[in-house]
């Protein structure tokens, strides 16, 4: 597992490799980001970004989405998959946002988690991107890379649990670096450390990555045979 000092080095290497750290979901304001994140479940960001302009053009406010017919929302968002459940969550979320929070997206984890369809991943994205608070978005890229790099304990059955990953990264990554760090993990996970195959030969983290070290050790054993 990585120490704070090692984490700082990893953060710095990723900052050098990916100077811009941005969310891949397009939105204009906190409530739109909430909707986009819900649509992104089991869906690509590209598909979400192609769908949300249509949705927000038809329903341009929290009130409009809260009052919308679920069937009409479903028809628009169905290209993102799971259209029925996502449409129900979006309407319910916007209704609660309007009725209980005066159409203002909460700035704390407790209240964000009360909103329908909002889990810790979505809440952390809002806290980090909208409110500039320390936040770890434990998505699939974050979880995969955290295990490969060595932030998580090896052979631990809980090492892929999003909450466990979030808590461990919070221990070692500086608070002011956390949100951008997660965005950079997404970029690195798409470009280099992919789910299908990590391209260690072109990885900026090769010398500090546990996965690469294990490959080198295995290669050394093979060469001695």
N, C-alpha and C positions, 0 to 999 in steps of 0.2 A: 504494500500500500504506500501511496505517495505522501511525503511530508509537505508542510506548508512551503518550505524552500523549493522542493521539487515541483510543486504545483505552480509556484510563481515563475519558474523557468519555462514550464509548459505553456503557461498563459502568454509569456513574452514571445515565445517562438510562434505561437498561433497569431499573435498580434502583428508580427513582422510578415507572416505569410498572407494574412487576410486583414489588411488595414481597415477595411470597412466592415463593421458588424451590424447587420440589419436583419430585421424580420422579413421573411420571404412572403408573408401574407400582406396583401394590399388592404389598406383601410384608411378611413378619414375619421379618426376619433375612437374613443374607448369602446363604445357600444358596437360599432362596426367590427372592431377587432374581436370582440366576444363572439359575434355571429360567425366570423371567418374561422375562428379557432374551432368552433363546434362543427362547422362543415368540413374541416380538415381531417377529422377522424377517418382513418382508412381511405384517405383520398389525397391526391397530390396537390401541392400548393398551386401548381399551374391551373389545374381544373377549378380549384376554389376561386382563384383570381379571375377566371373567365366567367364564373357564375355570380359572384357578389355584385358586380356592376349592374347586372340585370335585376337582381333582388333589391338593391338599394335605390335603383331608379324607380321601381314600382312602389317600394315602401321606404321613403327617404328619412323617416324619423322613428324613434322608439315607439311613439304613439301609433304610428301607421302599422308597424309590425305587430304590436300588441293587439290591435283591432282586426288584423288580417284574418282571412279564412285560411285555416290550416291546409286545406286542399290546394289553394292557390300558391301558398309557400312551397308545398311539396312539389308541385308541378315545376317550379323554378329550380329548386335545389336538387331534384332527383338525379341529375348528372353526377353529383358528388357521392352518390350511393347512400343507402340507408335513409332515403328521402322522408319517409313517414316519421321516423323517430326524431330525425334532425329538425324537421319542420315543427313538430310538437314542442321540442325543447326550446327552439328559438322563440316561438310565440309565448310559451310559458315564461321564459327568461325575460323577454321584453315587458311582459305584463307585470311581473314582480318588480322589475327595474322601475317601471313607471309608478306603480301603486305604492311601493314601499320605500323607494330610494329617490323619488322625485326625478327619475330619468337620469340620475348620476351614477355611473359605475363606481362601486365601492373601491376604496383604496387599501383594504385590509383583507387578509386571507379568510378570516372567519365569515365575513359577510359575503365575500365572493363565492364561497363554497355553498352558500344557501341558495344561490341562483340555479335553476334547473339546467342540467347539461354542463355545468362547470365543475371540473375536477381540479386537482392541484396543478397539473400541467398548464391548463388554461389560466388559472388564477395567477400563477407565477409569471406567465407571459404578460398579463395585464400589469402586475405589480412592477415588473422590470421595465417594460417598454413604455407604458403610459405614465407611471408614477416615479420611475427612476429609483426604485427601491431594490435592495439586494434580492436576487431571485435566481433559483436554479430550475430551469425547465427540463425536466427529465423525460425527454422524448426518446424515440428509438435510437437516434444517432447518439445522443448523450449517454444512454445506457450501454450501447455497444462499445463506444470508444472508451468510456470509463473503465470497462472491464479489460479491454485490450491493452490500454495504456498502463493500467495497474493501480487505478484509484481504489478499486474494490478488492477485497480479499479473495485470493484464488480458491477455487473449489467450494465456495460458499453458496449454498442453494438460494440465499436471499440476495445474491449480488446483482441480480437482474430486476429486483423489486424497485419500481420507480421511487418510492418513498425512501428506501434505504440509500439509493444512489444520490438522491437530493440531499439527504442529511449528511452523507459522507463528504460530498463536494463542498457543502457549506462549512465543514470543519476546516478544510485546507485551502480553499480558494478565497482570496481577499474579497470582502463584501462588495467593494466598488467595482470589482472585475467580473462578478458572477454572471450578470445578464449577458454582457457581450461575449464572455467565454462560451456560453451555451450556443449563441448564434454562430460562433466560429467553429464549434464542434459540428454543427449542422453542415457548414460549408465543407469542412474537412472530410466529414463522413460521406458526402456526396461526391467529392472530387477524388479522394485518395483512399480513405479507410472505409471502403464500401462494404455493404453487408455480404455480398457475394464473394468478394476477394479484396483483401487489403493490399495496396500497392506499396509495400514497404520500401522498395528501391527508390521511390521518389517522395518519401514522407519526411517532412521537416522534423517530425518527432522521433525518428528512427533511433537515435542514440539515447533517448530517455524512455523508450517504450518497452514494457515488459514482454509484449507479444513478439516484438522483433528480437529481443534478447533470447527468447526461447527458441525462435527459429535458428538463430546463430549457433546456439548450443547444440541443437539437433544436427545441424549441418556439420559441426565440428566432430560430433560422434561418428557420423557417417563417413567422414574423411579418414578417421582413424582405423576404420575396419579394413 
